[in-house]
Amino acid sequence: MSYLVNQVQTVPTGLRKVLYLNWALVLLLTAVACVGFLMLTSVAGGETSRWAEPQMKRFALGLVVMMIIAMIPIWFWRSVSGLAYLGALGLLLLVELFGVVGMGAQRWIDLGFMRLQPSEVMKITLVMVLAAYYDWLPLQKVSRPLWVIPPVLLTLVPTALVLKQPDLGTSILLVAGGGIVMFCAGVSWWYFIAVAAAGGALIYTVFASRGTDWQLLKDYQFRRIDTFLDPATDPLGAGYHITQSKIALGSGGWTGKGFMQGTQSRLNFLPEKHTDFIFTTLAEEFGFIGGISLLALYGLIIFFCVVSAVQNKDRFGSLLTLGIAATLFLFFAVNMSMVMGLAPVVGVPLPLVSYGGSAMLVLLAAFGLVQSAHVHRARSR
């Protein structure tokens, strides 16, 4: 082993960084993306040019971005984390002024060649700035009330802007992601217990506001909650999406109906089959085995991230890695729960599988940060 280490040390610095990359993560991310390409081809009836090819090009671009970010020292990303957060916050404000409206929501900025969704960028920059904050803050101050307020505000300000778009799903992910970073940084359990109690009170207030002048959620968001609690009340209306999703999930059985043989997707019973509900197409065509295999790939990505974070002696790099791993977990956990009827439909895509440019590019850039933390961690000589 010492011989191999010495041999690596003789390699030029740039090439050495490439060798130090967490290649297991690269392969796992590619495997998940390939599942997405396959399913996008299926939902397009075998046509690759509609969704699969654009997604492949974005993934290739994202890999290049990931590699470039990985080669840049982690101290640089620590130093620019505050600017990145402010930039993302500025983009959210731009959405309020000049954002493109789609499906009743104002969430995108039209760049000409693509539509950028700033809330996707905020998910990562929030993790960056919180990791930098707790890297700077002495451990003995982590749980003191005065020092808990800044990260709470850093989380709630963009959450309020995203909720106004409206985008309930991303708002939930921002709060959860920020909370996980705070938990990993060592913030006392009592704060989370207090937040849980406040969350219960907030849920009560939200339901109490329904039909009043100060209603806190949009009508369609309340319908989503009603549908979640009892989809059968309106199977052809608000409950249509989740009803068809459950039919597709159940009809796949253990091994599925086969590639491009899913009736729910091919006959267009399944809504948003190339974005939010793409997992149901996978489950219908490849069954329980296909679904659990994708879940295993996600689980392995989380595993390698946690191992890298534990081995990293740099507090910023460790917290950053854990925060991005948590963001990925929240993405696929919420999406899968949503299409299975275990959570309300909140419009969260399946990472690297659902069609979409902003989400894929931002996620791969985030894993570039994970790679940077991995490549530039302290190593024994």
The 8 nearest C-alpha neighbors of each residue, nearest first, counted from 0:
[[1, 3, 2, 4, 5, 6, 7, 380],
 [2, 0, 4, 3, 5, 6, 380, 7],
 [1, 3, 5, 0, 4, 6, 7, 8],
 [4, 2, 6, 0, 5, 1, 7, 8],
 [5, 3, 1, 7, 6, 2, 8, 0],
 [6, 4, 8, 2, 3, 7, 1, 9],
 [5, 7, 3, 9, 4, 8, 2, 10],
 [8, 6, 4, 9, 10, 5, 3, 15],
 [7, 9, 5, 6, 10, 4, 15, 11],
 [10, 8, 6, 7, 11, 5, 15, 12],
 [9, 11, 7, 8, 15, 12, 14, 6],
 [12, 10, 14, 13, 15, 9, 8, 7],
 [13, 11, 15, 14, 16, 10, 8, 9],
 [14, 12, 16, 15, 11, 17, 70, 10],
 [15, 13, 17, 16, 12, 11, 18, 10],
 [16, 14, 12, 18, 17, 13, 10, 11],
 [15, 17, 19, 13, 14, 18, 374, 12],
 [18, 16, 14, 20, 15, 19, 13, 70],
 [17, 19, 15, 16, 20, 14, 7, 21],
 [18, 20, 16, 374, 17, 15, 21, 373],
 [21, 19, 17, 18, 22, 374, 370, 16],
 [20, 22, 23, 24, 19, 370, 25, 373],
 [21, 23, 25, 24, 20, 26, 19, 18],
 [22, 24, 26, 25, 21, 27, 303, 300],
 [25, 23, 27, 22, 26, 21, 28, 300],
 [26, 24, 22, 28, 23, 27, 29, 21],
 [27, 25, 29, 23, 24, 28, 30, 22],
 [26, 28, 30, 24, 29, 25, 23, 31],
 [29, 27, 31, 25, 30, 26, 24, 32],
 [30, 28, 32, 26, 27, 31, 33, 25],
 [29, 31, 27, 33, 32, 28, 26, 34],
 [30, 32, 34, 28, 33, 29, 27, 351],
 [31, 33, 35, 29, 351, 34, 30, 352],
 [34, 32, 36, 30, 35, 31, 29, 37],
 [33, 35, 31, 37, 32, 36, 38, 30],
 [34, 352, 36, 32, 38, 33, 37, 39],
 [37, 35, 33, 51, 39, 34, 38, 40],
 [38, 36, 34, 40, 35, 39, 33, 41],
 [37, 39, 41, 35, 40, 36, 42, 34],
 [40, 38, 36, 51, 42, 41, 37, 50],
 [41, 39, 45, 47, 43, 37, 38, 46],
 [40, 42, 38, 259, 44, 45, 43, 39],
 [43, 41, 39, 44, 40, 38, 264, 273],
 [44, 42, 40, 46, 41, 45, 39, 49],
 [45, 43, 41, 42, 46, 40, 259, 265],
 [46, 44, 40, 41, 43, 47, 42, 259],
 [45, 47, 43, 44, 40, 48, 49, 41],
 [46, 48, 51, 40, 52, 49, 50, 45],
 [49, 47, 52, 46, 50, 51, 53, 40],
 [50, 48, 47, 51, 46, 43, 52, 53],
 [49, 51, 53, 52, 39, 48, 47, 54],
 [52, 50, 47, 36, 54, 39, 40, 53],
 [51, 53, 55, 48, 54, 47, 50, 56],
 [54, 52, 56, 55, 51, 50, 57, 48],
 [53, 55, 57, 51, 52, 56, 58, 50],
 [56, 54, 52, 58, 57, 53, 51, 59],
 [57, 55, 59, 53, 58, 54, 60, 52],
 [58, 56, 60, 54, 55, 59, 61, 53],
 [57, 59, 61, 55, 60, 56, 62, 54],
 [60, 58, 56, 62, 61, 57, 55, 63],
 [61, 59, 57, 63, 58, 62, 56, 64],
 [60, 62, 58, 64, 360, 59, 63, 363],
 [63, 61, 65, 59, 64, 60, 58, 66],
 [62, 64, 66, 60, 61, 65, 67, 59],
 [63, 65, 61, 67, 62, 66, 364, 68],
 [64, 66, 367, 62, 364, 68, 63, 67],
 [67, 65, 69, 63, 68, 64, 367, 62],
 [66, 68, 64, 70, 69, 65, 63, 71],
 [67, 69, 367, 65, 71, 70, 66, 64],
 [70, 68, 371, 367, 66, 370, 67, 71],
 [69, 71, 67, 68, 371, 66, 72, 16],
 [70, 72, 68, 69, 73, 371, 67, 75],
 [73, 71, 74, 75, 375, 371, 70, 76],
 [72, 74, 76, 75, 372, 371, 77, 375],
 [75, 73, 77, 72, 76, 78, 71, 315],
 [74, 76, 78, 73, 77, 72, 79, 71],
 [77, 75, 79, 73, 78, 74, 80, 72],
 [76, 78, 74, 80, 75, 79, 131, 73],
 [77, 79, 75, 76, 80, 74, 81, 131],
 [80, 78, 76, 82, 81, 77, 83, 75],
 [79, 81, 83, 128, 77, 127, 82, 78],
 [82, 80, 84, 83, 79, 128, 85, 78],
 [81, 83, 85, 79, 84, 80, 86, 78],
 [84, 82, 80, 86, 81, 85, 124, 79],
 [83, 85, 124, 81, 87, 86, 82, 88],
 [84, 86, 88, 82, 87, 83, 89, 81],
 [87, 85, 89, 83, 88, 84, 82, 90],
 [86, 88, 90, 84, 89, 121, 85, 120],
 [87, 89, 85, 91, 86, 90, 84, 92],
 [90, 88, 86, 92, 87, 91, 85, 93],
 [89, 91, 93, 87, 92, 88, 117, 94],
 [92, 90, 88, 94, 93, 89, 117, 87],
 [91, 93, 89, 95, 90, 94, 88, 96],
 [94, 92, 90, 96, 95, 91, 97, 89],
 [93, 95, 98, 91, 97, 92, 96, 108],
 [94, 96, 92, 93, 98, 97, 91, 105],
 [97, 95, 93, 94, 98, 92, 91, 99],
 [98, 96, 94, 93, 95, 99, 108, 107],
 [97, 99, 94, 108, 107, 105, 95, 96],
 [98, 100, 107, 105, 108, 101, 106, 109],
 [101, 99, 105, 104, 103, 98, 106, 102],
 [100, 102, 104, 103, 105, 99, 106, 107],
 [103, 101, 104, 100, 105, 106, 99, 165],
 [102, 104, 101, 100, 105, 165, 164, 106],
 [105, 103, 101, 100, 102, 164, 165, 106],
 [106, 104, 100, 164, 99, 98, 107, 101],
 [105, 107, 164, 104, 116, 98, 94, 99],
 [106, 108, 116, 99, 98, 115, 114, 105],
 [109, 107, 98, 115, 114, 99, 110, 94],
 [108, 110, 114, 111, 107, 113, 115, 99],
 [111, 109, 113, 112, 114, 108, 115, 107],
 [110, 112, 113, 109, 114, 108, 115, 107],
 [111, 113, 110, 114, 109, 115, 356, 108],
 [114, 112, 110, 111, 115, 109, 356, 357],
 [115, 113, 109, 108, 110, 107, 116, 112],
 [114, 116, 108, 107, 357, 117, 113, 109],
 [115, 117, 107, 118, 119, 357, 106, 108],
 [118, 116, 120, 119, 91, 90, 115, 121],
 [117, 119, 121, 120, 116, 122, 161, 91],
 [120, 118, 117, 121, 122, 116, 358, 361],
 [121, 119, 117, 118, 122, 123, 361, 87],
 [120, 122, 118, 124, 123, 87, 119, 125],
 [123, 121, 119, 120, 125, 124, 173, 118],
 [122, 124, 126, 125, 121, 120, 127, 365],
 [123, 125, 127, 84, 121, 126, 122, 83],
 [126, 124, 128, 123, 127, 122, 121, 129],
 [125, 127, 123, 129, 124, 128, 322, 130],
 [128, 126, 124, 130, 125, 80, 129, 319],
 [127, 129, 131, 80, 125, 130, 81, 126],
 [130, 128, 132, 126, 131, 127, 125, 133],
 [129, 131, 127, 315, 133, 318, 132, 128],
 [132, 130, 134, 128, 129, 133, 315, 77],
 [131, 133, 129, 135, 134, 130, 128, 136],
 [134, 132, 136, 135, 130, 131, 129, 184],
 [133, 135, 131, 315, 132, 314, 136, 130],
 [136, 134, 132, 133, 131, 137, 315, 130],
 [135, 137, 133, 134, 132, 138, 140, 141],
 [138, 136, 139, 140, 135, 141, 133, 134],
 [139, 137, 141, 140, 136, 185, 133, 142],
 [138, 140, 137, 141, 142, 143, 136, 185],
 [139, 141, 143, 138, 137, 142, 146, 136],
 [142, 140, 138, 139, 186, 143, 146, 185],
 [143, 141, 186, 187, 140, 144, 147, 146],
 [142, 144, 140, 146, 145, 141, 147, 139],
 [145, 143, 147, 146, 142, 148, 141, 140],
 [144, 146, 143, 147, 148, 149, 142, 140],
 [145, 147, 144, 148, 143, 149, 141, 140],
 [148, 146, 144, 145, 149, 150, 143, 142],
 [147, 149, 151, 146, 145, 150, 152, 144],
 [150, 148, 152, 151, 147, 153, 146, 145],
 [151, 149, 153, 152, 148, 147, 154, 129],
 [152, 150, 148, 154, 149, 153, 155, 147],
 [151, 153, 155, 149, 154, 150, 156, 148],
 [154, 152, 150, 151, 155, 156, 149, 157],
 [153, 155, 151, 152, 156, 177, 150, 157],
 [154, 156, 158, 152, 157, 153, 159, 151],
 [155, 157, 159, 158, 154, 152, 153, 160],
 [158, 156, 160, 159, 155, 161, 154, 88],
 [157, 159, 155, 170, 161, 156, 160, 162],
 [158, 160, 162, 156, 157, 161, 155, 163],
 [161, 159, 157, 163, 158, 162, 156, 91],
 [160, 162, 158, 163, 164, 159, 166, 170],
 [163, 161, 165, 159, 166, 160, 164, 167],
 [162, 164, 165, 160, 161, 159, 166, 158],
 [165, 163, 105, 161, 162, 166, 104, 106],
 [164, 166, 163, 162, 104, 167, 161, 105],
 [167, 165, 162, 168, 164, 169, 161, 170],
 [166, 168, 170, 162, 169, 345, 171, 165],
 [169, 167, 345, 171, 170, 166, 347, 346],
 [168, 170, 172, 171, 167, 166, 173, 161],
 [171, 169, 167, 158, 173, 168, 172, 162],
 [170, 172, 168, 174, 169, 173, 175, 167],
 [173, 171, 169, 175, 170, 174, 176, 168],
 [172, 174, 176, 170, 171, 175, 122, 177],
 [175, 173, 177, 171, 176, 172, 178, 154],
 [174, 176, 178, 172, 173, 177, 171, 179],
 [177, 175, 173, 179, 178, 174, 172, 326],
 [176, 178, 174, 180, 179, 175, 173, 154],
 [177, 179, 175, 181, 176, 180, 174, 182],
 [180, 178, 182, 176, 181, 177, 183, 175],
 [181, 179, 183, 177, 182, 322, 178, 184],
 [182, 180, 184, 178, 179, 183, 186, 177],
 [181, 183, 179, 186, 185, 184, 180, 178],
 [184, 182, 180, 185, 181, 179, 318, 186],
 [185, 183, 181, 182, 186, 180, 133, 318],
 [184, 186, 182, 183, 187, 181, 141, 142],
 [185, 187, 142, 182, 181, 141, 184, 188],
 [188, 186, 189, 142, 190, 185, 191, 182],
 [189, 187, 191, 190, 192, 186, 182, 185],
 [190, 188, 192, 187, 191, 193, 186, 194],
 [189, 191, 193, 192, 188, 187, 194, 186],
 [190, 192, 194, 188, 193, 189, 195, 187],
 [191, 193, 189, 195, 190, 194, 196, 188],
 [192, 194, 190, 196, 191, 195, 189, 197],
 [195, 193, 191, 197, 196, 192, 198, 190],
 [196, 194, 198, 192, 197, 193, 191, 199],
 [197, 195, 193, 199, 198, 194, 192, 200],
 [196, 198, 194, 200, 199, 195, 201, 193],
 [199, 197, 195, 201, 196, 200, 194, 202],
 [200, 198, 196, 202, 197, 201, 195, 203],
 [199, 201, 197, 203, 198, 202, 204, 196],
 [202, 200, 198, 204, 203, 199, 205, 197],
 [203, 201, 205, 199, 204, 200, 198, 206],
 [202, 204, 200, 201, 206, 205, 207, 199],
 [205, 203, 207, 201, 202, 206, 208, 200],
 [206, 204, 202, 208, 207, 203, 215, 201],
 [205, 207, 203, 208, 204, 209, 202, 221],
 [206, 208, 204, 205, 209, 203, 211, 214],
 [209, 207, 214, 205, 206, 211, 204, 213],
 [208, 210, 214, 206, 211, 207, 205, 215],
 [209, 211, 208, 214, 212, 213, 207, 218],
 [212, 210, 214, 213, 208, 209, 207, 215],
 [211, 213, 214, 210, 208, 209, 215, 216],
 [212, 214, 211, 215, 208, 209, 210, 216],
 [215, 213, 208, 209, 211, 212, 216, 210],
 [214, 216, 205, 213, 208, 217, 209, 204],
 [217, 215, 214, 220, 218, 221, 205, 209],
 [216, 218, 220, 219, 221, 215, 214, 165],
 [219, 217, 221, 220, 222, 216, 209, 223],
 [218, 220, 222, 221, 217, 223, 216, 237],
 [221, 219, 223, 217, 222, 218, 216, 224],
 [222, 220, 224, 218, 223, 219, 225, 217],
 [223, 221, 219, 225, 220, 224, 226, 218],
 [222, 224, 226, 220, 221, 225, 343, 344],
 [223, 225, 227, 221, 226, 222, 343, 228],
 [226, 224, 222, 228, 227, 223, 229, 221],
 [225, 227, 230, 223, 229, 238, 224, 228],
 [226, 228, 224, 343, 225, 229, 230, 223],
 [227, 229, 225, 226, 224, 230, 343, 223],
 [228, 230, 226, 231, 227, 232, 225, 238],
 [231, 229, 226, 238, 232, 227, 233, 234],
 [230, 232, 234, 233, 229, 238, 226, 242],
 [231, 233, 230, 229, 234, 238, 226, 225],
 [232, 234, 238, 236, 231, 235, 237, 230],
 [235, 233, 238, 239, 231, 236, 230, 232],
 [236, 234, 239, 233, 238, 237, 240, 242],
 [237, 235, 233, 239, 238, 234, 240, 232],
 [236, 238, 239, 233, 226, 222, 235, 234],
 [239, 237, 234, 230, 233, 226, 236, 240],
 [238, 240, 234, 235, 242, 236, 237, 241],
 [241, 239, 243, 242, 238, 244, 270, 269],
 [240, 242, 244, 243, 239, 238, 245, 338],
 [241, 243, 239, 245, 244, 240, 238, 246],
 [244, 242, 246, 240, 245, 241, 269, 239],
 [243, 245, 241, 247, 242, 246, 279, 338],
 [246, 244, 248, 242, 247, 243, 249, 241],
 [245, 247, 243, 249, 244, 248, 250, 242],
 [248, 246, 244, 250, 283, 245, 249, 263],
 [249, 247, 245, 283, 282, 279, 246, 250],
 [250, 248, 246, 251, 247, 252, 245, 283],
 [249, 251, 247, 252, 248, 246, 283, 255],
 [252, 250, 283, 255, 286, 249, 248, 282],
 [253, 251, 286, 250, 255, 254, 249, 287],
 [252, 254, 287, 286, 255, 288, 251, 285],
 [253, 255, 286, 285, 252, 288, 287, 251],
 [286, 256, 254, 285, 251, 284, 283, 252],
 [255, 257, 284, 260, 251, 261, 283, 285],
 [256, 258, 284, 260, 255, 285, 259, 261],
 [257, 259, 260, 284, 41, 256, 285, 261],
 [260, 258, 41, 261, 257, 284, 44, 42],
 [261, 259, 257, 258, 256, 262, 284, 265],
 [260, 262, 284, 263, 283, 259, 264, 265],
 [263, 261, 265, 264, 266, 260, 247, 268],
 [264, 262, 268, 269, 266, 261, 265, 247],
 [263, 265, 267, 269, 266, 262, 261, 268],
 [266, 264, 262, 267, 263, 261, 42, 44],
 [265, 267, 264, 263, 262, 268, 269, 261],
 [268, 266, 264, 269, 265, 263, 270, 262],
 [269, 267, 263, 266, 264, 270, 243, 265],
 [268, 270, 264, 267, 263, 243, 272, 244],
 [271, 269, 272, 240, 268, 267, 276, 264],
 [272, 270, 274, 273, 276, 275, 269, 277],
 [271, 273, 277, 276, 270, 274, 269, 264],
 [272, 274, 277, 271, 354, 353, 39, 42],
 [275, 273, 353, 354, 271, 277, 272, 276],
 [274, 276, 348, 277, 271, 346, 347, 353],
 [277, 275, 272, 278, 279, 271, 274, 338],
 [276, 278, 272, 273, 280, 279, 274, 275],
 [279, 277, 281, 280, 276, 282, 335, 349],
 [278, 280, 282, 281, 277, 248, 276, 247],
 [279, 281, 283, 277, 278, 282, 284, 264],
 [282, 280, 278, 279, 284, 283, 285, 277],
 [281, 283, 286, 279, 285, 290, 280, 248],
 [284, 282, 251, 280, 247, 255, 286, 248],
 [283, 285, 255, 256, 257, 261, 281, 258],
 [286, 284, 255, 289, 254, 282, 281, 283],
 [255, 287, 285, 254, 251, 282, 253, 252],
 [286, 288, 253, 290, 289, 291, 282, 254],
 [289, 287, 291, 286, 290, 254, 292, 253],
 [290, 288, 285, 292, 286, 287, 291, 282],
 [289, 291, 287, 293, 282, 292, 288, 294],
 [290, 292, 294, 288, 293, 289, 287, 295],
 [293, 291, 295, 289, 294, 290, 288, 296],
 [292, 294, 296, 295, 290, 291, 289, 297],
 [293, 295, 291, 297, 292, 296, 298, 290],
 [296, 294, 298, 292, 293, 297, 291, 299],
 [297, 295, 293, 299, 298, 294, 300, 292],
 [298, 296, 300, 294, 295, 299, 301, 293],
 [297, 299, 295, 301, 296, 300, 294, 302],
 [300, 298, 302, 296, 301, 297, 295, 303],
 [299, 301, 297, 303, 302, 298, 24, 304],
 [300, 302, 304, 298, 299, 324, 303, 305],
 [303, 301, 299, 305, 300, 304, 298, 306],
 [304, 302, 306, 300, 305, 301, 307, 299],
 [303, 305, 307, 301, 302, 306, 308, 324],
 [304, 306, 308, 302, 307, 303, 309, 301],
 [307, 305, 303, 309, 308, 304, 302, 310],
 [306, 308, 304, 310, 305, 309, 303, 311],
 [309, 307, 317, 305, 311, 306, 310, 320],
 [308, 310, 306, 311, 307, 305, 317, 312],
 [311, 309, 307, 308, 306, 312, 317, 376],
 [310, 312, 308, 313, 309, 317, 376, 307],
 [311, 313, 314, 310, 377, 376, 317, 309],
 [314, 312, 316, 311, 315, 317, 376, 377],
 [315, 313, 317, 316, 134, 318, 312, 311],
 [316, 314, 134, 318, 130, 317, 313, 131],
 [317, 315, 372, 319, 313, 314, 318, 320],
 [316, 318, 308, 314, 320, 319, 315, 311],
 [319, 317, 321, 315, 130, 320, 316, 322],
 [320, 318, 316, 322, 317, 321, 130, 315],
 [319, 321, 369, 317, 323, 322, 318, 308],
 [320, 322, 324, 318, 319, 323, 325, 317],
 [321, 323, 325, 319, 324, 320, 180, 126],
 [322, 324, 326, 320, 325, 321, 319, 327],
 [323, 325, 321, 327, 326, 322, 301, 320],
 [326, 324, 328, 322, 323, 327, 321, 329],
 [327, 325, 323, 329, 328, 324, 176, 322],
 [328, 326, 330, 324, 325, 329, 323, 331],
 [329, 327, 325, 330, 326, 331, 332, 324],
 [330, 328, 332, 326, 327, 331, 333, 325],
 [331, 329, 327, 328, 333, 332, 326, 334],
 [330, 332, 334, 349, 333, 328, 329, 335],
 [333, 331, 329, 335, 334, 330, 328, 336],
 [332, 334, 336, 331, 335, 330, 329, 337],
 [335, 333, 337, 331, 336, 332, 347, 349],
 [334, 336, 337, 332, 338, 333, 331, 339],
 [337, 335, 341, 333, 339, 342, 334, 338],
 [336, 338, 342, 334, 344, 340, 335, 339],
 [337, 339, 335, 340, 336, 244, 276, 334],
 [340, 338, 336, 337, 341, 335, 245, 244],
 [339, 341, 337, 338, 342, 336, 227, 241],
 [340, 342, 336, 339, 337, 343, 338, 227],
 [343, 341, 337, 336, 340, 344, 227, 333],
 [344, 342, 227, 337, 224, 345, 223, 340],
 [343, 345, 337, 346, 223, 342, 338, 227],
 [346, 344, 168, 347, 343, 167, 337, 166],
 [345, 347, 344, 168, 275, 348, 334, 166],
 [346, 348, 334, 345, 168, 275, 330, 349],
 [349, 347, 275, 353, 274, 350, 334, 346],
 [348, 350, 353, 331, 352, 334, 330, 351],
 [351, 349, 352, 348, 331, 353, 330, 359],
 [352, 350, 32, 359, 353, 31, 35, 349],
 [35, 353, 351, 350, 349, 32, 354, 34],
 [354, 352, 274, 349, 348, 273, 351, 277],
 [355, 353, 274, 273, 352, 54, 50, 356],
 [356, 354, 358, 357, 353, 359, 54, 274],
 [355, 357, 359, 358, 360, 57, 354, 54],
 [358, 356, 360, 359, 115, 361, 116, 355],
 [357, 359, 361, 356, 360, 119, 362, 355],
 [360, 358, 362, 356, 361, 357, 351, 363],
 [361, 359, 61, 363, 357, 362, 358, 364],
 [360, 362, 364, 358, 363, 359, 357, 365],
 [363, 361, 365, 359, 364, 360, 358, 366],
 [362, 364, 366, 365, 360, 61, 361, 65],
 [363, 365, 367, 65, 361, 362, 366, 64],
 [366, 364, 362, 368, 367, 363, 361, 123],
 [367, 365, 369, 363, 368, 364, 370, 362],
 [366, 368, 65, 69, 364, 370, 68, 365],
 [369, 367, 371, 366, 365, 370, 69, 372],
 [370, 368, 366, 372, 320, 367, 371, 373],
 [369, 371, 373, 367, 69, 368, 372, 374],
 [372, 370, 69, 368, 374, 373, 369, 73],
 [371, 373, 316, 369, 370, 375, 73, 374],
 [374, 372, 370, 371, 376, 375, 369, 307],
 [373, 375, 371, 19, 20, 372, 376, 370],
 [376, 374, 372, 373, 371, 72, 73, 377],
 [377, 375, 373, 311, 374, 372, 378, 313],
 [376, 378, 375, 312, 379, 311, 313, 374],
 [379, 377, 376, 380, 375, 311, 312, 374],
 [378, 380, 377, 4, 376, 1, 5, 8],
 [379, 378, 4, 5, 8, 1, 377, 7]]
